[in-house]
């Protein structure tokens, strides 16, 4: 049974682009054989999608 893990990135801060890059790096390096990977974008207005 695989564990589901979510990576949240984005947001309203000035470091938004850094959050995208860091979130992408983490997501890409999670082991697909062990985990179900999910990406979640936090919009500038604070909505999680």
DSSP file (Angstrom, degrees, kcal/mol; ACC not computed):
  #  RESIDUE AA STRUCTURE BP1 BP2  ACC     N-H-->O    O-->H-N    N-H-->O    O-->H-N    TCO  KAPPA ALPHA  PHI   PSI    X-CA   Y-CA   Z-CA
    1    1 A X              0   0    0      0, 0.0     2,-0.2     0, 0.0     0, 0.0   0.000 360.0 360.0 360.0 128.2    0.0    0.0    0.0
    2    2 A X        -     0   0    0     33,-0.1     2,-0.4     1,-0.0    33,-0.2  -0.571 360.0-126.3 -86.9 149.2    1.4    3.4   -1.0
    3    3 A X  E     -a   35   0A   0     31,-1.4    33,-2.7    -2,-0.2     2,-0.4  -0.782  20.5-132.1 -91.8 136.1    1.3    6.5    1.1
    4    4 A X  E     -a   36   0A   0     -2,-0.4     2,-0.4    31,-0.2    33,-0.2  -0.765  27.6-178.3 -89.7 132.0   -0.2    9.6   -0.3
    5    5 A X  E     -a   37   0A   0     31,-2.8    33,-1.9    -2,-0.4     2,-0.4  -0.995  10.9-153.2-132.9 138.1    1.8   12.8    0.1
    6    6 A X  E     -a   38   0A   0     -2,-0.4     2,-0.5    31,-0.2    33,-0.2  -0.875   3.4-154.6-113.2 144.1    1.0   16.3   -1.0
    7    7 A X  E     -a   39   0A   0     31,-2.5    33,-2.7    -2,-0.4     2,-0.5  -0.975  12.0-159.2-115.9 119.8    3.3   19.2   -1.9
    8    8 A X  E     +a   40   0A   0     -2,-0.5     2,-0.3    31,-0.2    33,-0.2  -0.852  21.2 162.5-100.6 131.1    1.8   22.6   -1.4
    9    9 A X  E     +a   41   0A   0     31,-2.4    33,-3.0    -2,-0.5     2,-0.4  -0.954  31.8  42.3-144.7 163.7    3.4   25.5   -3.3
   10   10 A X  E     +a   42   0A   0     -2,-0.3     3,-0.2     6,-0.2    33,-0.2  -0.839  50.4 156.0 105.2-141.2    2.7   29.0   -4.4
   11   11 A X        -     0   0    0     31,-3.3    33,-0.1    -2,-0.4    34,-0.1  -0.498  57.9 -69.4 105.5-176.1    1.0   31.6   -2.2
   12   12 A X  S    S+     0   0    0     -2,-0.2    -1,-0.1    31,-0.1    32,-0.1   0.430  87.8 110.7 -98.1  -0.5    0.9   35.4   -2.0
   13   13 A X  S >  S-     0   0    0     -3,-0.2     3,-1.1     1,-0.1    31,-0.0  -0.196  80.0-111.6 -75.9 167.5    4.5   36.1   -0.9
   14   14 A X  T 3  S+     0   0    0      1,-0.3     3,-0.4     2,-0.1     4,-0.1   0.716 115.4  66.0 -67.8 -19.9    7.2   37.8   -2.9
   15   15 A X  T 3>  +     0   0    0      1,-0.2     4,-2.3     2,-0.1    -1,-0.3   0.072  63.9 122.3 -89.2  24.8    9.0   34.4   -2.9
   16   16 A X  H <> S+     0   0    0     -3,-1.1     4,-2.1     1,-0.2    -6,-0.2   0.886  72.7  49.8 -54.7 -45.1    6.2   32.8   -5.0
   17   17 A X  H  > S+     0   0    0     -3,-0.4     4,-2.3     1,-0.2    -1,-0.2   0.865 109.6  51.5 -65.4 -36.2    8.6   31.8   -7.8
   18   18 A X  H  > S+     0   0    0     -3,-0.2     4,-2.9     2,-0.2     5,-0.2   0.890 108.0  52.8 -66.4 -38.8   11.0   30.2   -5.3
   19   19 A X  H  X S+     0   0    0     -4,-2.3     4,-2.8     2,-0.2     5,-0.2   0.903 108.9  49.8 -62.4 -41.6    8.1   28.3   -3.8
   20   20 A X  H  X S+     0   0    0     -4,-2.1     4,-2.4     2,-0.2    -2,-0.2   0.939 113.4  45.5 -60.9 -47.3    7.3   27.0   -7.3
   21   21 A X  H  X S+     0   0    0     -4,-2.3     4,-2.1     2,-0.2    -2,-0.2   0.924 116.1  45.0 -64.8 -44.9   10.9   25.9   -7.9
   22   22 A X  H  X S+     0   0    0     -4,-2.9     4,-2.5     2,-0.2    -2,-0.2   0.914 113.6  49.6 -66.0 -43.1   11.2   24.3   -4.5
   23   23 A X  H  X S+     0   0    0     -4,-2.8     4,-2.7    -5,-0.2    -1,-0.2   0.894 111.1  49.7 -62.4 -40.4    7.9   22.5   -4.7
   24   24 A X  H  X S+     0   0    0     -4,-2.4     4,-2.7    -5,-0.2    -1,-0.2   0.905 110.7  50.0 -64.5 -42.1    8.7   21.2   -8.1
   25   25 A X  H  X S+     0   0    0     -4,-2.1     4,-1.4     2,-0.2    -2,-0.2   0.932 113.4  45.1 -62.9 -46.5   12.1   19.9   -6.9
   26   26 A X  H  X S+     0   0    0     -4,-2.5     4,-0.6     2,-0.2     3,-0.5   0.951 114.9  48.2 -61.9 -49.3   10.6   18.1   -3.9
   27   27 A X  H >< S+     0   0    0     -4,-2.7     3,-1.1     1,-0.2    -2,-0.2   0.920 111.2  50.1 -57.6 -47.0    7.7   16.7   -6.0
   28   28 A X  H 3< S+     0   0    0     -4,-2.7    -1,-0.2     1,-0.2    -2,-0.2   0.764 111.1  49.8 -65.1 -25.7   10.1   15.4   -8.7
   29   29 A X  H 3< S+     0   0    0     -4,-1.4    -1,-0.2    -3,-0.5     2,-0.2   0.420  81.7 110.2 -98.0   1.4   12.3   13.7   -6.2
   30   30 A X  S << S-     0   0    0     -3,-1.1     2,-0.7    -4,-0.6     7,-0.1  -0.574  82.0-105.6 -73.5 140.1    9.7   11.8   -4.3
   31   31 A X    >>  -     0   0    0     -2,-0.2     4,-2.1     1,-0.2     3,-1.0  -0.550  27.5-163.4 -73.0 109.4    9.9    8.1   -4.9
   32   32 A X  T 34 S+     0   0    0     -2,-0.7    -1,-0.2     1,-0.2     5,-0.1   0.745  87.4  61.9 -65.3 -23.9    7.0    7.1   -7.2
   33   33 A X  T 34 S+     0   0    0      1,-0.2    -1,-0.2     3,-0.0    -2,-0.1   0.771 117.0  28.3 -73.0 -24.9    7.4    3.5   -6.3
   34   34 A X  T <4 S+     0   0    0     -3,-1.0   -31,-1.4     1,-0.1     2,-0.3   0.668 119.6  48.7-106.8 -22.5    6.6    4.2   -2.6
   35   35 A X  E  <  -a    3   0A   0     -4,-2.1     2,-0.7   -33,-0.2   -31,-0.2  -0.879  63.0-135.7-128.4 150.2    4.4    7.2   -2.7
   36   36 A X  E     -a    4   0A   0    -33,-2.7   -31,-2.8    -2,-0.3     2,-0.3  -0.937  38.2-149.0 -96.7 113.3    1.3    8.6   -4.4
   37   37 A X  E     -a    5   0A   0     -2,-0.7     2,-0.4   -33,-0.2   -31,-0.2  -0.678  18.0-177.3 -92.6 137.5    2.4   12.2   -5.2
   38   38 A X  E     -a    6   0A   0    -33,-1.9   -31,-2.5    -2,-0.3     2,-0.4  -0.997  12.9-150.8-132.7 137.7   -0.1   15.1   -5.3
   39   39 A X  E     -a    7   0A   0     -2,-0.4     2,-0.4   -33,-0.2   -31,-0.2  -0.906  11.0-170.5-108.7 137.1    0.6   18.7   -6.1
   40   40 A X  E     -a    8   0A   0    -33,-2.7   -31,-2.4    -2,-0.4     2,-0.5  -0.992  10.1-150.1-129.4 125.3   -1.5   21.6   -4.6
   41   41 A X  E     -a    9   0A   0     -2,-0.4     8,-3.1   -33,-0.2     2,-0.7  -0.817   2.8-153.7 -95.4 128.0   -1.2   25.2   -5.8
   42   42 A X  E     -aB  10  48A   0    -33,-3.0   -31,-3.3    -2,-0.5     6,-0.2  -0.911  23.8-141.7 -97.8 113.7   -1.9   27.9   -3.2
   43   43 A X    >   -     0   0    0      4,-2.8     3,-1.8    -2,-0.7   -31,-0.1  -0.147  24.7-102.0 -73.1 170.3   -3.1   30.9   -5.3
   44   44 A X  T 3  S+     0   0    0      1,-0.3   -32,-0.1     2,-0.1    -1,-0.1   0.835 124.8  53.6 -59.8 -33.1   -2.3   34.5   -4.6
   45   45 A X  T 3  S-     0   0    0      2,-0.1    -1,-0.3   -34,-0.1    -2,-0.1   0.432 124.0-104.2 -84.5   1.4   -5.7   34.9   -3.0
   46   46 A X  S <  S+     0   0    0     -3,-1.8     2,-0.5     1,-0.3    -2,-0.1   0.605  72.3 142.0  91.3  12.2   -5.2   32.0   -0.7
   47   47 A X        -     0   0    0    -36,-0.0    -4,-2.8     2,-0.0     2,-0.6  -0.755  45.1-138.8 -90.6 130.0   -7.3   29.4   -2.5
   48   48 A X  B      B   42   0A   0     -2,-0.5    -6,-0.2    -6,-0.2   -40,-0.0  -0.763 360.0 360.0 -88.7 124.0   -5.9   25.8   -2.5
   49   49 A X              0   0    0     -8,-3.1    -7,-0.2    -2,-0.6    -1,-0.1   0.371 360.0 360.0-133.9 360.0   -6.4   24.1   -5.9
